[in-house]
Structure formats: C-alpha cells, structure tokens
Amino acid sequence: MAQNTSAAVMARRTNKRPPHPLEAEFAAAGLDRYLLDDFPTPPWGGRAWCEHVVGPAALKNALVWEPTVNRGFLARGLGDYCGELVTSDIFGYVPDCRIFNFLDLVPGSMLAAPAFLPRRPEWVVTNPPFVRAELFIEAAFDVATVGIAMLCRMQITETVGRYKGIFERYAGRWAWSQFAERLPMWEAKCERRMNSASAYGWLTIWQQPPAAEFILARRHIPPTRAALERPGDYDAAVTVI
C-alpha cells in the first residue's frame, strides 16, 4: 500500500495551494501538510451518512471513533446520532484535542482498544488524508467490530491498486455512496458558503456482508443538505469529545 509521496508529486500539489495558516505549527510538530490533508468536513456530510447509508437505528447504541477529528465539524454531525462518540487526531487543531496517530495501530495486532476508548468501537468513521486512505481503511477495519466509513474523493474508486486493495479485498461488504449534490470542502476552513470542484462520497465497509439489496440501495446520497444543516454548524468554537 505504498503511497506516492515523491518530491515531484508534492511539488505539483504545492503549486496548486496557497500557504497554509498552520504551516509553522505543522513543521514544529514534524508533520507534512500534504499528508495531513486538512480539509474539514461540513457537519451535514456526517449526518448524511448516518441518515442515508447505515440509518439512525444502527448508531443509537454504538460507540463511534472519529480518529482524524480535525476541527470537529464532522464529529458535530456524527454526534447527533451516535450512542457515544470518541475523537482524536495526530495534530491538535483545537484546544484539548486528544493526540493520537491512528496509523500507529498495526493491522493484525489490535487485541484491545486504545486506553482512551471504553471498549472497541462498533464503528470507525472519518475523513482520512486521501493519500493514506488505504492505510486508514486497513487499520480501521482491524479495530471496528461492526464496520468502517471513510469520506473520500471519487478517485478512491479508480486505479488497479485500489481495486485490488479495497474493492476486491472487501467484496460483498462495501458500499460506495456518492453525494448527489456536492459536499463542499476547502483547505483549513469550513464555512456555510463554499463550493467544490471535487466529488465526494462515503465508502462504507461492514465486517459481516449485509444483504446485497441493502448495499445496492446505497449507491447515492440524495440531495439532503438543506434538510441536514443546523444553526451553529459552522461556528468556529467546536467542542472536541
């Protein structure tokens, strides 16, 4: 699952992005901006997964771990549905963030949950750094007892490598749920008035294969933004759980 992080690839990405407001803080922490992929998720994107992919009943009593909580916007949406939500991140974007490198979990050796979790979570749900999505999928699948959900660009469905490493590997257990309307995300900010040139969807993988008709019914997330946005969704002060 080696990721293409060559100097040439990183240089091309650098030319496309303005300076990051936390560039100095990332460097001080020994972290690479392009591997962090700081694109906060609007809360309604999380609510859409809860409502239209797994359904609220599946999360009512579930412990959900959000391991790249960022500024907490996705967690804000998930928290409306989860029985219990625990968050962490490799970088402290907001005060009191629980610092934990999710990729320190070695696939195949996860015998117990990390100490800050009350038990192994039923679900791991997050917006992973895109270039490390496959690593996050593998680690998350080793932790969650019911399933995982990764918010990804549509490009996750492309390439022979991803086909073999994700879609063939977990055949019969995954659903790709494309947003019918764009889920707008910008680097380093989350605001109500945003647009996006990228298409996103939820990749959900269950530990046990659901019925085929259940998976097929989840190919799209219908237009739902107007129904799922809430007052205060984009407030800067986000509480991290």
C-alpha positions in Angstrom: 0.0 0.0 0.0 2.9 2.4 -0.6 1.6 5.9 -1.3 3.0 8.2 -4.0 4.6 10.9 -1.9 7.5 11.7 -4.2 9.0 15.2 -4.4 7.5 15.6 -7.9 4.0 14.8 -6.7 4.3 17.0 -3.6 5.7 19.9 -5.7 2.7 19.7 -8.1 0.3 19.9 -5.1 2.3 22.8 -3.6 1.9 24.8 -6.7 -1.9 24.5 -6.5 -2.4 25.6 -2.9 -1.9 28.9 -1.1 0.2 29.0 2.1 -1.4 27.1 5.0 -2.2 29.2 8.1 -0.8 26.4 10.3 2.3 25.7 8.2 4.7 26.6 11.0 2.8 24.6 13.6 2.8 21.5 11.4 6.6 21.9 10.8 7.2 22.2 14.6 5.3 19.0 15.2 7.2 17.2 12.4 4.1 16.8 10.2 3.7 17.2 6.5 0.9 19.4 5.4 0.2 17.3 2.3 0.0 14.1 4.3 -2.4 15.7 6.8 -4.7 16.8 4.1 -6.5 19.5 6.2 -10.0 19.6 4.6 -12.6 19.9 7.3 -16.0 18.1 6.6 -19.2 20.1 6.9 -21.4 18.6 9.6 -24.2 17.8 7.2 -21.9 15.4 5.4 -21.7 13.2 8.5 -25.4 13.4 9.1 -26.0 12.3 5.5 -24.0 9.1 6.2 -26.0 8.4 9.4 -29.3 9.1 7.7 -28.9 7.6 4.2 -26.2 4.9 4.5 -26.4 3.0 7.8 -29.6 4.6 9.2 -30.0 6.2 12.7 -31.1 3.0 14.4 -27.7 1.3 13.6 -25.9 4.0 15.6 -28.3 4.6 18.5 -26.3 2.5 20.9 -23.0 2.4 19.1 -19.6 3.6 20.1 -18.0 5.5 17.2 -14.4 6.6 16.9 -13.5 9.6 14.7 -9.7 9.4 14.6 -9.0 12.4 12.4 -11.3 14.9 14.1 -9.5 18.0 12.8 -11.6 21.0 14.0 -14.5 18.8 15.0 -17.1 19.7 12.3 -17.6 16.1 11.1 -17.9 15.0 14.7 -20.6 17.6 15.3 -22.7 15.9 12.7 -22.0 12.4 13.8 -22.6 13.3 17.4 -26.3 13.8 16.7 -26.7 10.1 16.0 -24.1 8.1 17.9 -24.7 6.5 21.2 -21.2 7.5 22.2 -18.5 9.4 20.1 -14.8 9.4 20.9 -12.4 11.6 18.9 -8.7 12.0 18.3 -6.2 13.4 15.8 -2.5 13.4 15.1 -2.5 17.2 15.4 -4.2 19.5 17.8 -6.2 21.8 15.6 -8.3 22.9 18.6 -7.6 23.0 22.3 -8.0 19.8 24.3 -7.8 17.6 21.2 -6.8 14.1 22.1 -3.5 13.5 20.2 -3.1 10.0 18.7 -1.6 8.8 15.5 -4.2 6.4 14.1 -1.7 4.7 11.9 0.3 3.6 14.9 -2.2 0.8 15.1 -0.6 -2.1 13.4 -3.1 -4.2 11.4 -3.4 -7.7 12.7 -2.3 -6.8 16.3 -5.3 -4.9 17.6 -6.3 -7.1 20.6 -7.8 -4.3 22.7 -8.9 -0.7 22.2 -6.6 2.2 22.9 -6.7 3.3 26.6 -8.9 6.3 25.9 -11.7 4.2 24.4 -14.1 2.4 26.9 -14.1 -0.6 24.5 -13.5 -1.5 20.9 -15.8 0.8 18.8 -18.6 -0.6 16.7 -17.7 1.9 14.0 -14.7 3.9 12.9 -15.9 6.9 10.8 -13.6 9.6 9.5 -12.4 11.8 6.6 -8.9 10.4 6.2 -6.0 12.0 4.4 -6.6 10.9 0.8 -3.1 9.7 0.1 -3.3 7.5 3.1 -6.8 6.3 2.7 -5.9 2.7 2.1 -3.8 2.6 5.3 -6.6 4.1 7.3 -9.1 1.5 5.9 -6.8 -1.4 6.8 -6.2 -0.1 10.4 -9.9 0.9 10.9 -11.1 -2.5 9.8 -8.9 -4.2 12.3 -10.4 -2.1 15.1 -14.1 -1.7 14.4 -16.5 -4.5 15.4 -19.3 -3.6 13.0 -17.8 -1.5 10.2 -16.0 1.5 9.0 -16.8 4.6 6.9 -14.3 6.7 5.0 -15.3 10.0 3.4 -13.2 10.1 0.2 -12.9 11.8 -3.2 -14.5 9.9 -6.0 -10.9 9.0 -7.2 -10.8 6.3 -4.5 -12.8 4.1 -6.9 -10.1 4.3 -9.5 -6.8 2.5 -10.2 -6.0 -1.2 -10.3 -4.1 -0.9 -7.0 -7.2 0.4 -5.1 -9.4 -2.1 -6.9 -7.3 -5.0 -5.6 -6.5 -3.5 -2.2 -10.0 -2.3 -1.3 -12.9 -3.3 -3.6 -11.8 -6.8 -4.4 -10.4 -7.4 -1.0 -13.7 -6.5 0.7 -16.0 -7.7 -2.0 -19.6 -8.1 -0.9 -19.1 -6.0 2.2 -18.7 -2.4 0.8 -20.9 0.3 -0.5 -19.8 3.5 -2.3 -22.4 6.2 -1.6 -21.9 9.2 -3.9 -23.3 12.6 -2.9 -25.8 13.6 -5.5 -25.1 17.3 -4.6 -21.6 18.5 -4.0 -20.2 18.3 -0.4 -18.0 21.4 -0.4 -14.7 21.3 1.3 -11.8 23.8 1.4 -8.4 23.5 2.9 -8.1 24.8 6.5 -11.7 26.2 6.7 -15.3 25.1 7.0 -17.9 27.7 6.1 -21.6 27.7 5.0 -20.9 29.5 1.7 -18.5 27.2 0.0 -18.4 25.3 -3.3 -16.3 22.5 -4.5 -14.8 21.2 -7.7 -14.3 17.7 -6.2 -16.9 15.0 -5.9 -17.1 13.1 -2.6 -18.8 10.0 -1.3 -18.8 7.7 1.7 -17.0 4.3 1.4 -18.7 2.0 4.0 -17.3 -1.4 4.7 -19.0 -3.9 7.0 -17.4 -6.7 8.9 -20.2 -9.0 8.0 -21.7 -8.8 4.5 -25.1 -7.1 4.5 -27.9 -8.2 2.2 -27.0 -7.4 -1.5 -30.1 -5.3 -1.9 -29.1 -3.2 1.1 -25.8 -2.3 -0.4 -27.2 -1.6 -3.9 -29.7 0.8 -2.4 -26.9 2.9 -1.0 -25.2 4.0 -4.3 -26.3 7.6 -3.9 -26.9 10.0 -1.1 -29.9 12.1 -2.3 -30.0 15.9 -2.1 -30.1 16.4 1.6 -28.0 19.5 2.6 -31.0 21.8 3.1 -32.6 19.2 5.4 -29.5 18.4 7.4 -27.7 21.7 8.1 -28.3 23.1 11.6 -27.9 26.5 13.1 -24.4 26.9 14.6 -22.9 24.2 12.3 -20.1 26.5 11.2 -19.3 28.2 14.4 -15.6 28.5 14.9 -15.7 27.2 18.5 -16.0 23.4 18.0 -16.2 21.1 21.0 -14.0 18.0 20.6 -15.1 15.0 22.5 
